[in-house]
Amino acid sequence: MECRQCHTDVDRPGDYCLVCDTANCDAVVAVFERDAATLTMFDDETVVGETTITTVPEMDDTHDDRATVVELRNFAGRVADEIRRKRPETVFAAGERDPLRETRKQLHYEFYRVPDETPVETVRNRRGESALAVVDIPPREKIGGSHSTIIGDRAGRNAISIVADHPHIKKIIPGPIDAGGTGSQSSLRAKITRADHNGNVRMLLRDGSSVQENRLVTTAPDLEMGERVRSDLNEALEDAELK
């Protein structure tokens, strides 16, 4: 493949050109299986290339968990390295959760889940839509309102931190705590509710019999785009085993 700017040959499809400092793709779709990841590179709505990275999962009879963890980390590292070669603006991902989560940990790009059934087609359709505004505010500065207590101790703070770190969240307004329920004694659970017509959502935190509803102000202009943010947030909470 040639660089679209200076026509220098780049080693792999979608690679960033180091000769003229030009990106040759602006988004990567990573579809994970347990033993392979297929990366599809986009420039606007056009697919500019595809590559597959494979691994051999540890399946030995000794049930060596440490070897499995190392193999998974190395697999995710190879996928992350391949994505870094592209320097995309955004990464979309679908498929097996374990390698997806591990890859996400190793990258510092906007990283969004898309449906497992049609990930590439979903992203292609999104490319023609206007992008949501990104909020460049430190997460701790997004939290405000008259209530400051968050239920669930460390787990509750972790859930709030995950939401505050999302680039399309402008403000988090913690709500009052309802401690009069009859919930179970299970660990804290978090859930993002359906978006309203302005694109804003709410996060329900439930810790035993206590429930707290927190308002999340997003950059989404309407319900449809708000639902996209809701899906991203719920995926992030599920990845953190909080949903």
N, C-alpha and C positions, 0 to 999 in steps of 0.2 A: 504494500500500500504506500502511496505517496502522500506527503504532507499537502494539505489543500492550499497552503500559503506559498511555500517555497519549492514544492515538488520534490523535496528530498525524500528518499526511501526511509520509511520507519519500519522497525523490526516486526511489529505486530499490529493488527487492525485496531485503529482508534488510538494508538500511542500518541502521547504528547511529543511535539517536535522540539528537540533541544537546540536545533540549529537556529530557528527563527522564533522560538518561544510561542508556539501556536498550539492551541488545543484542537485535536481532530475529532473529538466527541464531547458532548456536554452532559450525557447521562449514560449510566450503565445499568442494565437489568441483570441481576444475578439470580439464577434459578438453581436451587440446591437439591441434590439427592444426597444420600448418606455417603456415596462413594464417588460423586462427581458434582461439579458446578459448571453450568453453562453461562457464559457472559455474553450479552448482546449489547453492542455499543450503538448509541444514537447520536446523530447530529440533527437537532430539531426533530422532525418527524421521520428522518431517513435513517435506516439501519446501515451503518458503515462497516460492520464486521461482527464476527462471532468467534468465540474460542471456548474450549472445554478443558477444565482442570480436573484430574482424577486423583484418587487415593485408594489405598487398600486398607479398609478398616481392620483393626485388631480383633481377631476372632479366636484367639487360641484358648485351649481348654483350661489354662491356669487362671482364667478370669482376672488377668492383671489390669485392674482399673487404672493404675498409673500409666501403663502403656497406651491404653485407650485414650486417656486424656491428652497425652503427648501427641499421639497420632492425629487427634482431632484438632489440636492447637496448630500443628504443623500444616495440616490441610487448609485450615482457615487462613493461616499466614501466607500460604501460596496464593490463595484467592485474593487476599488483601493486597499483596504485592502486585498482582496483575492489575487490580483496579487502580492502584497508585500510579502505575505507568500511564494511565489515561488522564489523570487529573480532572475527573468529571466534576460538574457542579452538584450533581445529585446521583445517589445510588438507590435503585429500587430492588427489592428482594422478595423471593417467594420460595416455598418448598420446605425441606426438612429443617426443623427448628434448631437442633444442636449446632450444626456447622454454620447456620445463619447467625445465631447469637454470638458464636465465637468470632466470626468475621466482623460483625458489627462492633465488638469490643476493640478490635484492632484498627479500626478506621476512624477518621475524623471528618467525614463528609455527612451532609444531610442524607439520612438513610430511612427509607420508607417501605413498609410492607405493601404488596399488591396481591390480588387474588391468585391462589395457586393454579387455578384452572387455565387462565389466559393471561399470564403476566406480561408477555411481550406486546400482545394486542392492546391490553389495558394501558400500558405506557404510551404506545403509539397514539392512542386516542387522546391521552392527556396532553401530549406534546403540542397539540393545536389549541389548547385552552390557555387563557391567561394565568400566569403563576400567582400564587398567593404571596403577599408581602411577607418578608422575613423581619422578625423583631430582633434588633441587635441591642438587647438589654441584659445585663447580668441576671441570672435566675433569681437571686435573692431580692432584687429590686422589683420583681414582678408581683410580689406578695404584698397585699394591702387590705384595707377594710377595718372595721371596728373590732373584729375578732382575731386574735392572734394564736389561740391554742389549737393544735392539731391533734386529733386522737390517734392512738396506736403507737405512741412513743417513736422509736427508731423506724419501724416499718411505715408509720404514717408520714414521717418526715421524708423517708425515701420515696414514697409515692408522690408527695408534693414536689420533691426535687426532680423526679422524672418528668412530670408535667411541666414544671417551670423551665426545664432545659429545652423544651420543644420550640423550634423557631417560629411557629405560628401562634404561640400563646403570648398575648400582650399583658394580661393581668390575671392574678388569682385572688379571689376574694373569699377567704374562709368564712363559713357560716356558723351559726350556733350549734351546739351539741345537744342532741336529743338522747338522754340516757334512760328513757322510760320504756324501752323496748323489751322484748323477751328473746333476744337472739341467743345463739349458741355461744360457747366459750372458745370457738375456733379463732385462729389468728386473723389479723387484719386483712380485709379484702377491699379492693378498690374497683370502681366501675365508672366509665364515662357514659353519661346518658345521651339520648338523641338530641341533635342540635335543634335550636329554635330557628325562627324564620330570619333572624339576624346573623346566624352562623355561630352563635355562642353555645357552649355546652356546660354541663355540670358534672362534677366528680363526686360520687357517693363513696364515703369511707365508712366501713362497718367494722367495729371491733367489739365482739361480744354483743352486749345489749345496747351499746352506744352507736349512734349514727350521726354523721356530719355531712352536710351538703355544701360543697364548695363551688362557687361560680367561676367559670373560666371564660375570660374574654379573648376571642381569637381574632385573627386577621381575615377570616372568611367573611365574604359579603352576604352570603345567603345560606339557606338550609343545605343545599347540595354540597357546597364547598365545606360547610361546617361538618357534614357527615364524613367527609374525607379526613378532616382533622381528628374527629372522634375515633375513626377506625385506626388511625396511626397511634393515637394515645392508648387505646385499649390493647393494641399489639405490643406496645412498649411495656405496659403494665403486666401483660401476660408473660412476656419474655423475662420480666423480673420476678415472676411467680407471685404477683400481688393481686391478680384478677381472679 
